[in-house]
Amino acid sequence: MNSRDDWFGEHHRARWWHWLPDGRIQCDLCPRDCRLGEGQHGLCFVRERLGNEMVLATYGRSSGFAVDPIEKKPLFHFLPGCSVLSFGTAGCNLACKFCQNWDISKSREMDTLASEASPSAIAAAARANGCASVAFTYNDPVIFAEYALDTADACHEAGIKTVAVTAGYIHDAPRREFFAKMDAANIDLKSFDEDFYYRLTGAHLQPVLDTLRHVRHETACWLEITTLLIPGRNDSDAEIDAMTKWIANELGTDVPLHFSAFRPDWKMSDVAPTPPATLARARGIAQANGLRHVYTGNVRDLDGGTTSCTHCGEALIVRDWHRVVVYGLDANGHCPGCDSPLAGVYDRGLGKTPSQRRIRIQPL
């Protein structure tokens, strides 16, 4: 087994696989259960059989690093206003026809991965750039779990928190290891309809629901959810009503939900953008079903970006896009008016939105 910082070279030994009777190996990371002969890649493209083992071809290699506001992930109740060092690799284990990051997630070219950095170098860069956390994002970190977990260990040793932005399509055993080392996660619930998942993502709904339940009830990882609303595909009143009732009943009313506007992209460039009225309608349905923190994204909506006290209604955090313009929590994360706690993770002294910028990391 390679050590955490033995990241250089083309491949890194992967975990979560087993031999099949016919001589192939099966990847046990996600529900795709890819079965690989010599030299074959999984659907994610980055997990490959070489000889008698499976390897991760993207360990230590990234499509680039950026300093972002945490609100961009989006996470609204996790260290609001702080900066996060964001990076991803290449490939994905879903096949979403509407992917908004298709140039990275659908890449089959390793030259997409222009930056190299060890886990320790990433943790050091986060500290040097004043970031409170590191986010595994852009493509799904599930497929580079070994790299993400080693980086999470290095970050925690340096006092840096970790964030996963993921579709949550992962088997139970790796799921437990993965989210045990994440401090926060935004999980895409792409639809509440199995047919949508099968036709438009090439995946299934139930494993995602299982991940949501696990993260909410069996980990200390802070959870938020995003649903990209696509006109005519997953934006009906009936589906939004069923989904938000499930969230309220199964996960709790304090889990933040972000409804995000679709823009034409990838293989769905012929579908119209999501009207702002659709987001407002969805938000109203979710609130009527008891969800306390429902937000709108990819549109300018001051009300849809405001976090209010669930007890007295005071506006505690006001956002304009990803920028925090009002930060009214006290040092304990409570409403200063009625002293009610706000669900989430907060830290004294935060609340000033950082500038966004690309950075380069020097390997250690």
Legacy VTK file of the C-alpha trace (Angstrom):
# vtk DataFile Version 3.0
C-alpha trace
ASCII
DATASET POLYDATA
POINTS 364 float
0.000 0.000 0.000
1.362 3.407 -0.956
1.873 5.911 1.833
-0.138 9.110 1.979
2.513 11.233 0.269
3.731 8.578 -2.176
1.593 10.380 -4.744
4.009 10.755 -7.646
3.910 8.531 -10.697
1.088 7.475 -12.963
-0.914 5.189 -10.675
-1.779 4.558 -7.045
-3.084 1.274 -5.670
-6.861 1.489 -5.272
-9.059 0.019 -2.557
-12.518 -1.599 -2.519
-12.340 -4.382 -5.104
-12.384 -8.169 -5.215
-11.660 -11.057 -7.563
-14.416 -12.742 -9.577
-14.446 -16.460 -10.447
-13.928 -15.686 -14.145
-10.603 -13.909 -13.458
-11.908 -10.367 -13.662
-11.880 -7.969 -10.735
-14.949 -6.072 -9.538
-14.775 -2.516 -8.260
-16.722 -2.257 -4.993
-16.584 1.523 -4.638
-19.950 2.433 -6.159
-23.155 0.662 -7.245
-21.952 0.360 -10.832
-19.907 -2.686 -9.780
-17.645 -2.394 -12.831
-16.041 -5.727 -13.773
-12.626 -5.279 -15.296
-10.306 -7.365 -17.401
-6.637 -6.481 -17.846
-6.198 -2.839 -18.898
-9.894 -1.975 -18.666
-11.239 1.182 -17.012
-14.406 1.558 -14.961
-17.156 3.855 -16.223
-15.552 6.631 -14.154
-12.456 6.125 -16.363
-9.980 6.802 -13.551
-10.160 3.419 -11.807
-8.357 0.808 -13.887
-7.131 -2.765 -13.699
-3.395 -3.124 -14.173
-2.076 -6.646 -13.707
-3.452 -8.172 -10.542
-4.827 -5.048 -8.897
-6.949 -1.980 -9.422
-5.294 1.434 -9.524
-6.391 5.065 -9.276
-4.849 6.976 -12.154
-5.642 10.446 -10.770
-4.053 10.249 -7.318
-2.075 13.465 -6.765
-3.280 15.009 -10.022
-5.837 17.800 -10.285
-7.578 19.897 -12.894
-6.535 22.965 -10.885
-6.950 24.716 -7.541
-9.021 27.773 -6.636
-9.862 29.762 -3.533
-13.647 30.200 -3.348
-16.233 31.400 -0.868
-17.812 28.413 0.869
-21.208 29.649 -0.365
-20.219 28.619 -3.892
-20.271 24.885 -3.024
-23.100 25.684 -2.001
-22.849 25.505 1.790
-24.748 28.206 3.681
-24.621 26.839 7.232
-20.989 25.716 7.367
-18.511 28.450 8.337
-20.410 31.092 6.307
-18.288 33.740 4.678
-15.063 31.747 4.934
-12.762 30.740 2.110
-12.315 27.190 0.856
-9.562 25.708 -1.287
-11.356 23.822 -4.074
-10.074 21.166 -6.427
-11.146 18.146 -8.449
-9.642 15.585 -10.783
-11.140 14.036 -13.935
-13.908 11.553 -14.616
-17.213 10.720 -12.909
-19.236 7.636 -12.000
-22.489 9.167 -13.233
-23.433 9.948 -16.819
-25.601 13.045 -16.362
-26.781 14.408 -19.698
-27.140 17.842 -18.080
-23.682 17.987 -16.439
-22.597 21.574 -15.738
-18.915 20.579 -15.361
-18.769 18.161 -18.284
-15.363 19.387 -19.486
-13.869 17.981 -16.256
-16.211 15.205 -15.203
-16.504 13.708 -18.695
-12.834 14.119 -19.529
-11.014 11.063 -20.827
-7.750 12.924 -21.230
-5.195 12.829 -18.434
-3.720 16.098 -19.704
-6.801 17.714 -18.142
-4.926 17.161 -14.897
-2.412 19.963 -15.151
-1.640 20.343 -11.443
0.129 17.919 -9.144
0.032 18.086 -5.381
0.450 15.711 -2.475
-2.088 15.670 0.363
0.357 17.534 2.611
0.975 20.189 -0.036
-2.763 20.807 -0.355
-3.167 21.195 3.411
-0.210 23.584 3.517
-1.624 25.634 0.618
-4.980 25.915 2.366
-3.315 27.329 5.485
-1.105 29.678 3.470
-4.137 31.071 1.622
-6.240 31.588 4.733
-8.723 28.825 3.888
-10.733 27.262 6.691
-11.466 24.168 4.621
-10.587 22.165 1.524
-13.361 21.093 -0.854
-13.295 18.024 -3.075
-15.475 19.245 -5.929
-15.862 19.951 -9.696
-16.041 16.231 -10.425
-17.265 13.664 -7.908
-14.742 12.953 -5.127
-16.182 9.478 -4.628
-14.143 8.253 -7.598
-10.878 9.602 -6.166
-11.705 8.532 -2.619
-8.179 7.330 -1.761
-6.720 10.743 -2.664
-9.545 12.594 -0.870
-9.196 10.535 2.318
-5.423 10.976 2.497
-5.874 14.694 1.883
-8.532 14.839 4.611
-6.061 13.300 7.074
-3.406 15.867 6.147
-5.913 18.712 6.428
-7.144 17.646 9.838
-3.569 17.429 11.108
-3.144 21.034 9.958
-6.406 22.228 11.533
-8.198 22.496 8.179
-11.720 21.129 7.688
-12.856 19.121 4.677
-15.863 19.378 2.369
-17.268 16.922 -0.170
-19.466 18.051 -3.064
-20.860 14.795 -4.370
-23.754 12.929 -5.943
-23.516 10.395 -3.121
-23.411 7.371 -5.443
-21.297 5.031 -3.344
-21.490 1.613 -1.663
-21.968 1.261 2.079
-18.443 0.234 3.205
-16.555 3.015 1.365
-19.409 5.405 2.218
-18.734 4.905 5.914
-15.002 5.544 5.555
-15.440 8.479 3.215
-17.961 10.554 5.171
-16.314 9.767 8.507
-13.489 12.050 7.351
-15.661 14.843 5.912
-16.670 17.805 8.052
-19.376 18.924 5.627
-21.016 17.667 2.461
-23.333 19.026 -0.174
-25.042 16.050 -1.801
-26.876 16.345 -5.115
-30.361 14.882 -4.981
-30.858 15.154 -8.704
-34.476 14.032 -8.704
-36.939 12.085 -6.602
-37.796 9.809 -9.512
-36.052 6.525 -10.362
-36.839 6.892 -14.078
-35.110 10.300 -14.143
-32.010 8.842 -12.505
-31.890 5.912 -14.913
-32.547 7.866 -18.135
-30.655 11.092 -17.440
-27.805 10.017 -15.128
-27.360 6.312 -15.858
-27.675 5.620 -12.136
-30.326 4.821 -9.523
-32.086 6.818 -6.823
-31.989 4.452 -3.840
-28.204 4.509 -3.205
-28.347 8.311 -3.030
-31.182 8.196 -0.490
-29.147 5.678 1.506
-26.171 8.058 1.480
-28.315 10.967 2.645
-29.699 8.939 5.548
-26.236 7.707 6.506
-24.606 11.139 6.499
-27.472 12.725 8.418
-27.926 10.080 11.091
-24.642 8.181 11.402
-21.910 10.802 11.017
-20.862 14.173 12.420
-20.619 15.537 8.866
-22.743 18.660 8.306
-25.215 17.997 5.453
-26.776 20.253 2.839
-28.627 19.180 -0.318
-28.792 20.626 -3.829
-31.380 19.877 -6.501
-30.871 21.289 -9.994
-34.361 21.971 -11.327
-34.651 21.178 -15.038
-37.791 22.403 -16.839
-40.125 19.555 -17.681
-37.849 16.918 -16.159
-37.909 17.172 -12.349
-39.731 20.426 -11.539
-43.349 19.309 -11.125
-45.247 20.255 -7.989
-45.883 16.565 -7.266
-42.216 15.577 -7.382
-41.017 18.565 -5.363
-43.753 17.917 -2.813
-42.803 14.230 -2.458
-39.075 14.989 -2.270
-39.335 17.726 0.349
-41.724 15.664 2.491
-39.181 12.834 2.394
-36.376 15.201 3.434
-38.439 16.582 6.308
-39.506 13.139 7.537
-36.287 11.182 6.951
-33.560 13.796 7.452
-35.149 16.571 9.481
-36.437 20.060 8.870
-33.115 21.795 9.638
-31.230 20.265 6.685
-30.658 23.130 4.204
-31.973 22.556 0.674
-30.727 24.494 -2.355
-32.838 24.666 -5.519
-30.505 25.591 -8.362
-31.374 26.905 -11.830
-30.463 24.761 -14.832
-28.667 26.282 -17.784
-28.487 24.530 -21.186
-25.312 22.427 -21.351
-23.669 19.161 -22.415
-26.307 16.879 -24.008
-29.297 18.987 -22.982
-28.465 22.227 -24.743
-31.951 22.273 -26.282
-33.705 22.590 -22.907
-34.656 26.090 -21.771
-33.085 27.618 -18.652
-35.001 27.351 -15.398
-37.226 30.412 -14.850
-36.732 32.152 -11.491
-40.450 31.620 -10.837
-39.868 27.848 -10.817
-37.289 28.190 -8.054
-39.622 30.403 -6.035
-42.455 27.894 -6.468
-40.247 24.996 -5.376
-39.028 26.970 -2.376
-42.606 27.673 -1.339
-43.540 23.976 -1.538
-40.507 22.994 0.538
-41.275 25.596 3.179
-44.915 24.494 3.313
-43.650 20.972 4.039
-41.716 22.231 7.038
-38.177 22.750 5.705
-36.703 25.700 7.557
-33.756 26.627 5.324
-34.556 26.597 1.602
-32.426 28.553 -0.847
-32.301 29.395 -4.553
-29.130 29.303 -6.654
-27.780 30.355 -10.052
-30.107 33.387 -9.940
-29.976 36.714 -8.145
-32.542 36.360 -5.373
-31.850 38.228 -2.137
-34.712 36.560 -0.296
-33.704 33.118 -1.591
-30.175 33.655 -0.286
-31.107 34.873 3.193
-30.801 32.770 6.334
-33.348 33.707 8.992
-33.799 32.774 12.621
-36.312 29.941 12.830
-37.645 31.300 16.130
-38.097 35.057 15.674
-37.662 35.435 11.898
-34.732 37.870 12.098
-32.533 37.932 8.967
-29.204 36.621 10.263
-27.144 36.128 7.094
-27.948 37.977 3.865
-26.213 36.981 0.629
-25.962 38.498 -2.820
-24.986 35.582 -5.071
-22.023 34.050 -3.197
-21.190 37.210 -1.272
-22.198 37.647 2.362
-23.483 41.218 2.751
-24.901 40.902 6.279
-23.560 38.552 8.963
-25.571 38.881 12.132
-24.829 35.737 14.157
-23.251 36.153 17.554
-19.992 34.426 18.492
-21.844 31.237 19.456
-23.814 30.921 16.231
-26.991 32.203 17.896
-29.512 34.845 16.922
-28.504 38.013 18.802
-32.160 38.994 19.215
-33.676 35.900 20.825
-30.536 33.802 21.510
-31.887 30.836 19.505
-29.184 28.609 17.982
-28.979 28.370 14.211
-28.434 24.848 12.846
-24.981 24.567 11.316
-21.268 24.947 12.004
-20.008 28.427 12.870
-16.792 30.017 14.069
-16.045 33.317 15.724
-14.487 35.919 13.462
-15.786 34.575 10.167
-18.356 36.210 7.962
-16.304 38.211 5.450
-16.560 36.827 1.946
-13.122 36.211 0.372
-12.127 37.064 -3.169
-12.134 34.199 -5.673
-8.882 33.316 -7.389
-6.983 30.515 -9.026
-3.772 29.376 -7.358
-0.862 27.048 -8.047
0.427 24.581 -5.492
4.077 23.676 -5.231
4.614 19.975 -4.409
6.261 19.358 -1.030
LINES 1 365
364 0 1 2 3 4 5 6 7 8 9 10 11 12 13 14 15 16 17 18 19 20 21 22 23 24 25 26 27 28 29 30 31 32 33 34 35 36 37 38 39 40 41 42 43 44 45 46 47 48 49 50 51 52 53 54 55 56 57 58 59 60 61 62 63 64 65 66 67 68 69 70 71 72 73 74 75 76 77 78 79 80 81 82 83 84 85 86 87 88 89 90 91 92 93 94 95 96 97 98 99 100 101 102 103 104 105 106 107 108 109 110 111 112 113 114 115 116 117 118 119 120 121 122 123 124 125 126 127 128 129 130 131 132 133 134 135 136 137 138 139 140 141 142 143 144 145 146 147 148 149 150 151 152 153 154 155 156 157 158 159 160 161 162 163 164 165 166 167 168 169 170 171 172 173 174 175 176 177 178 179 180 181 182 183 184 185 186 187 188 189 190 191 192 193 194 195 196 197 198 199 200 201 202 203 204 205 206 207 208 209 210 211 212 213 214 215 216 217 218 219 220 221 222 223 224 225 226 227 228 229 230 231 232 233 234 235 236 237 238 239 240 241 242 243 244 245 246 247 248 249 250 251 252 253 254 255 256 257 258 259 260 261 262 263 264 265 266 267 268 269 270 271 272 273 274 275 276 277 278 279 280 281 282 283 284 285 286 287 288 289 290 291 292 293 294 295 296 297 298 299 300 301 302 303 304 305 306 307 308 309 310 311 312 313 314 315 316 317 318 319 320 321 322 323 324 325 326 327 328 329 330 331 332 333 334 335 336 337 338 339 340 341 342 343 344 345 346 347 348 349 350 351 352 353 354 355 356 357 358 359 360 361 362 363
